[in-house]
Amino acid sequence: QSRNTIEHNTHLTSHFQFKEKHPTSCIENNYYCSHMRFSFAIFALSCLSLTQASSPTSSLLRDDLLGLIGKNPSGHKDGNVINEFSSKLKAYAETPGVDSSDVLFAIGSSVFGVDVTVPKAESAQTGEDEEKPVIVDFDYMKQFMKDVFLSYGCTEDQAEISSEVLIEADKRGIDSHGLGRLKPIYCDRIDKGILWSNKPITIIKETETTALVDGNLGLGLYIGPYCMNLAIQKAKKYGVGFVAVQRSTHYGIAGYYASMAAEAGCVGLCGTNARPSIAPTFGVEPMLGTF
């Protein structure tokens, strides 16, 4: 194999509701290792498309709604913001030509708890009036996620690295572990006190080629790169590096960390435990985790 090898992987994702009464179910113990033999490259590309409003009035209302969301990253917990969002979303839904599949209605329902009914259009638009998609740049999406992490008390370094791990998932087409997980996996768990936005990383025990790290229930998106970098440093100096982590949290796509080693000229392996979510062959009860 060589650096130019491109691997195409199919990712199967299952979604499960997090149980608040078991706060330790999101704790992960992660493992990283790096070895200086060969590397591989992985490349994929995707983009996010949002629906554009179709009339001047609806465009203004849509801009107001987007601005309200952008200025209030924790607005879903503020009654005044929720009321303002609800009022504007209902007005937006009543404007002619509004697309019921607009992502704002999904945000209203899942984030703000506001459900509205959009009247069906009498006839489909054609020709020059046909709705066109708006392409959202990856840099814009990453900056948005970084701003959210900063608003939750993360340091500049933590916010930058965490948003980089998430946007890399979207770039590779792994939509299940990118921007879509920002709120339910990270923001909501910080709100519930299950993980912490700004916790120090502690090295409990260390040798020339190994290390045991305590994540202190901080952001796994930041703990993961820290530990793989430590494994790479050891591999560069001693030929191999192994790092184990306790009390970490969800760390995004595992492939990100293997790619870090590959880019450094090493072989990277990483893995994590997970709550039971898949039944074994011929089984009916979930017993196996995925990552």
C-alpha positions as CSV (number, residue, x, y, z in Angstrom):
1,Q,0.0,0.0,0.0
2,S,1.1,3.6,-0.5
3,R,0.2,7.2,0.4
4,N,-1.9,7.5,-2.7
5,T,-4.3,4.6,-1.8
6,I,-7.8,5.9,-1.4
7,E,-10.2,3.8,0.5
8,H,-14.0,4.0,0.1
9,N,-15.9,3.0,3.1
10,T,-19.6,2.5,3.6
11,H,-20.8,3.8,7.0
12,L,-23.9,2.3,8.6
13,T,-25.3,4.6,11.3
14,S,-28.0,3.9,13.9
15,H,-29.7,6.6,15.9
16,F,-30.6,6.0,19.5
17,Q,-32.2,8.3,22.1
18,F,-29.9,9.2,25.0
19,K,-31.2,8.3,28.4
20,E,-30.6,11.1,30.9
21,K,-31.1,8.8,33.9
22,H,-27.9,7.0,32.9
23,P,-25.4,9.9,32.7
24,T,-22.4,7.6,32.5
25,S,-23.6,6.0,29.3
26,C,-21.8,8.6,27.3
27,I,-18.4,8.0,28.9
28,E,-15.9,6.5,26.6
29,N,-12.6,4.9,27.0
30,N,-10.5,5.4,23.9
31,Y,-7.4,3.8,22.5
32,Y,-4.9,5.3,20.1
33,C,-1.7,3.9,18.6
34,S,0.7,4.9,15.9
35,H,3.5,3.1,14.1
36,M,6.0,4.4,11.5
37,R,5.6,2.0,8.5
38,F,3.2,3.2,5.8
39,S,0.2,5.5,5.5
40,F,-2.9,6.0,3.4
41,A,-5.1,8.9,2.3
42,I,-8.8,9.2,2.6
43,F,-10.7,11.8,0.6
44,A,-14.4,12.6,0.3
45,L,-16.5,15.6,-0.4
46,S,-20.1,16.7,0.4
47,C,-22.0,19.9,0.7
48,L,-25.1,21.1,2.6
49,S,-28.0,22.6,0.7
50,L,-30.6,24.8,2.2
51,T,-33.9,26.0,0.5
52,Q,-34.0,29.6,-0.5
53,A,-37.2,31.7,0.1
54,S,-39.2,32.5,-3.0
55,S,-40.5,36.1,-2.4
56,P,-39.1,39.4,-1.1
57,T,-41.4,39.2,2.0
58,S,-40.5,35.6,2.8
59,S,-36.8,36.3,2.2
60,L,-36.8,39.1,4.8
61,L,-38.6,36.9,7.3
62,R,-36.2,34.1,6.6
63,D,-33.2,36.4,7.1
64,D,-34.7,37.6,10.4
65,L,-35.1,34.0,11.6
66,L,-31.6,33.1,10.6
67,G,-30.3,36.2,12.3
68,L,-32.2,35.3,15.5
69,I,-30.7,31.9,15.6
70,G,-27.2,33.2,14.9
71,K,-27.3,35.8,17.6
72,N,-28.8,33.4,20.2
73,P,-26.9,30.1,20.2
74,S,-28.7,29.1,23.4
75,G,-32.0,30.7,22.4
76,H,-33.8,27.4,22.7
77,K,-33.6,27.9,26.5
78,D,-34.8,31.6,26.5
79,G,-38.5,32.1,26.6
80,N,-38.4,35.5,25.0
81,V,-36.3,34.2,22.1
82,I,-38.6,31.2,21.7
83,N,-41.7,33.4,21.5
84,E,-40.0,35.8,19.0
85,F,-38.9,32.8,16.9
86,S,-42.4,31.2,17.1
87,S,-44.1,34.5,15.9
88,K,-41.7,35.0,13.0
89,L,-41.8,31.4,11.9
90,K,-45.6,31.4,11.8
91,A,-45.6,34.6,9.8
92,Y,-43.0,33.1,7.4
93,A,-45.1,29.9,7.0
94,E,-48.1,32.1,5.9
95,T,-46.2,33.9,3.1
96,P,-47.0,32.8,-0.5
97,G,-44.7,30.2,-2.1
98,V,-42.8,29.1,1.0
99,D,-41.4,25.6,0.8
100,S,-42.6,23.3,3.5
101,S,-39.3,21.4,3.4
102,D,-37.3,24.5,4.4
103,V,-34.8,23.5,7.2
104,L,-36.1,26.4,9.4
105,F,-39.4,24.4,10.0
106,A,-37.3,21.4,11.1
107,I,-35.3,23.7,13.4
108,G,-38.5,25.2,14.8
109,S,-39.9,21.8,15.6
110,S,-36.8,19.9,16.9
111,V,-35.0,22.8,18.6
112,F,-37.6,25.4,19.7
113,G,-40.6,23.2,20.0
114,V,-42.6,25.2,17.5
115,D,-44.7,23.3,15.0
116,V,-46.4,25.2,12.2
117,T,-48.4,24.1,9.2
118,V,-47.3,25.4,5.8
119,P,-50.2,25.8,3.2
120,K,-49.6,23.8,0.1
121,A,-48.9,25.8,-3.0
122,E,-51.6,25.8,-5.7
123,S,-49.2,25.0,-8.5
124,A,-45.5,24.2,-8.8
125,Q,-43.2,27.0,-9.9
126,T,-41.3,26.6,-13.1
127,G,-38.8,28.4,-15.3
128,E,-37.0,31.4,-13.8
129,D,-39.2,31.3,-10.6
130,E,-38.0,27.8,-9.7
131,E,-36.4,27.6,-6.3
132,K,-32.7,27.3,-6.3
133,P,-30.5,25.7,-3.6
134,V,-28.2,27.8,-1.4
135,I,-24.8,26.2,-0.9
136,V,-23.3,26.7,2.5
137,D,-19.5,26.9,2.5
138,F,-17.7,24.4,4.8
139,D,-15.7,27.3,6.3
140,Y,-19.0,29.0,7.3
141,M,-20.3,25.9,8.9
142,K,-17.1,25.3,10.8
143,Q,-17.0,28.9,12.1
144,F,-20.6,28.5,13.2
145,M,-19.7,25.4,15.3
146,K,-16.6,27.1,16.7
147,D,-18.7,30.1,17.8
148,V,-21.2,27.7,19.5
149,F,-18.3,25.9,21.4
150,L,-16.9,29.3,22.5
151,S,-20.3,30.4,23.7
152,Y,-20.3,27.3,25.9
153,G,-17.1,28.2,27.6
154,C,-14.5,26.3,25.5
155,T,-11.1,27.9,25.0
156,E,-10.1,29.1,21.5
157,D,-8.0,26.0,21.0
158,Q,-10.7,23.6,22.2
159,A,-13.3,25.3,20.0
160,E,-11.0,25.3,16.9
161,I,-10.1,21.6,17.2
162,S,-13.5,20.4,18.1
163,S,-15.2,22.2,15.1
164,E,-12.4,20.9,12.8
165,V,-13.2,17.2,13.8
166,L,-16.9,17.7,13.1
167,I,-16.6,19.5,9.8
168,E,-14.2,16.8,8.6
169,A,-17.0,14.3,9.0
170,D,-19.3,16.5,6.8
171,K,-16.5,16.8,4.2
172,R,-16.2,13.0,4.0
173,G,-19.9,12.6,3.6
174,I,-20.4,11.1,7.1
175,D,-23.4,13.4,7.9
176,S,-24.3,11.4,11.0
177,H,-21.2,12.7,12.8
178,G,-20.8,16.3,11.6
179,L,-22.8,19.4,12.1
180,G,-26.0,17.4,12.8
181,R,-24.5,16.2,16.1
182,L,-23.5,19.6,17.4
183,K,-26.7,20.2,19.4
184,P,-27.9,16.7,20.5
185,I,-24.6,15.2,21.4
186,Y,-22.5,18.1,22.6
187,C,-24.6,21.1,23.4
188,D,-27.4,19.2,25.1
189,R,-25.0,17.0,27.1
190,I,-23.1,20.1,28.3
191,D,-26.5,21.6,29.3
192,K,-27.3,18.5,31.3
193,G,-23.9,18.4,33.1
194,I,-23.0,15.1,31.5
195,L,-19.8,16.4,29.8
196,W,-17.9,19.6,30.5
197,S,-16.8,22.2,27.9
198,N,-13.5,23.2,29.6
199,K,-11.7,20.5,31.5
200,P,-8.0,19.8,31.8
201,I,-6.5,16.6,30.4
202,T,-4.5,14.6,32.9
203,I,-1.7,12.1,32.2
204,I,-2.0,9.5,34.9
205,K,0.9,7.3,33.9
206,E,3.4,7.4,31.1
207,T,6.4,5.4,29.7
208,E,8.5,6.0,26.6
209,T,5.9,4.2,24.3
210,T,2.7,4.3,26.3
211,A,0.5,6.7,28.3
212,L,-2.7,6.5,30.3
213,V,-4.8,9.7,30.1
214,D,-7.8,10.9,32.1
215,G,-10.2,13.0,30.0
216,N,-12.1,14.3,33.1
217,L,-15.4,14.1,31.1
218,G,-14.2,16.9,28.8
219,L,-14.9,17.2,25.1
220,G,-13.9,14.0,23.4
221,L,-13.5,16.0,20.2
222,Y,-10.5,17.8,21.9
223,I,-9.2,14.8,23.9
224,G,-9.0,12.6,20.8
225,P,-6.5,14.8,18.8
226,Y,-4.5,15.4,22.0
227,C,-4.0,11.7,22.6
228,M,-3.3,10.8,18.9
229,N,-0.7,13.6,18.8
230,L,0.9,12.1,21.9
231,A,1.0,8.6,20.3
232,I,2.5,10.1,17.1
233,Q,5.3,11.8,19.1
234,K,6.1,8.6,20.9
235,A,6.1,6.7,17.6
236,K,8.4,9.2,15.9
237,K,10.9,8.8,18.8
238,Y,10.6,5.2,19.8
239,G,9.0,3.5,16.8
240,V,5.6,2.9,18.4
241,G,3.2,4.8,20.6
242,F,0.1,3.6,22.5
243,V,-2.3,5.9,24.5
244,A,-5.3,4.8,26.4
245,V,-8.0,7.2,27.7
246,Q,-10.5,6.9,30.5
247,R,-13.4,9.2,31.2
248,S,-13.6,10.6,27.7
249,T,-16.8,11.5,25.8
250,H,-18.1,11.2,22.3
251,Y,-15.1,11.9,20.0
252,G,-16.7,12.1,16.5
253,I,-15.5,9.9,13.6
254,A,-12.8,7.4,14.6
255,G,-11.2,7.8,11.1
256,Y,-10.1,11.3,11.8
257,Y,-7.5,10.1,14.3
258,A,-6.2,7.3,12.0
259,S,-5.8,10.0,9.3
260,M,-3.8,12.2,11.7
261,A,-1.2,9.4,12.0
262,A,-1.2,8.8,8.2
263,E,-0.5,12.5,7.6
264,A,2.4,12.3,10.0
265,G,3.9,9.3,8.1
266,C,2.7,6.7,10.6
267,V,0.1,3.9,10.7
268,G,-2.8,4.9,13.0
269,L,-5.3,2.7,14.8
270,C,-7.9,3.9,17.2
271,G,-11.0,2.5,18.9
272,T,-13.5,3.2,21.6
273,N,-16.1,1.4,23.7
274,A,-19.7,2.2,23.2
275,R,-23.1,1.5,24.8
276,P,-24.9,-1.7,23.5
277,S,-26.8,-0.8,20.4
278,I,-26.5,-3.7,17.9
279,A,-27.8,-7.3,18.5
280,P,-25.3,-10.1,17.7
281,T,-26.0,-12.5,14.9
282,F,-29.3,-14.3,15.5
283,G,-29.8,-12.2,18.6
284,V,-32.7,-9.8,19.5
285,E,-31.2,-7.7,22.3
286,P,-28.5,-5.0,21.7
287,M,-25.2,-6.2,23.1
288,L,-22.6,-4.7,20.8
289,G,-21.4,-1.1,20.4
290,T,-20.4,0.7,17.3
291,F,-17.9,3.5,16.5
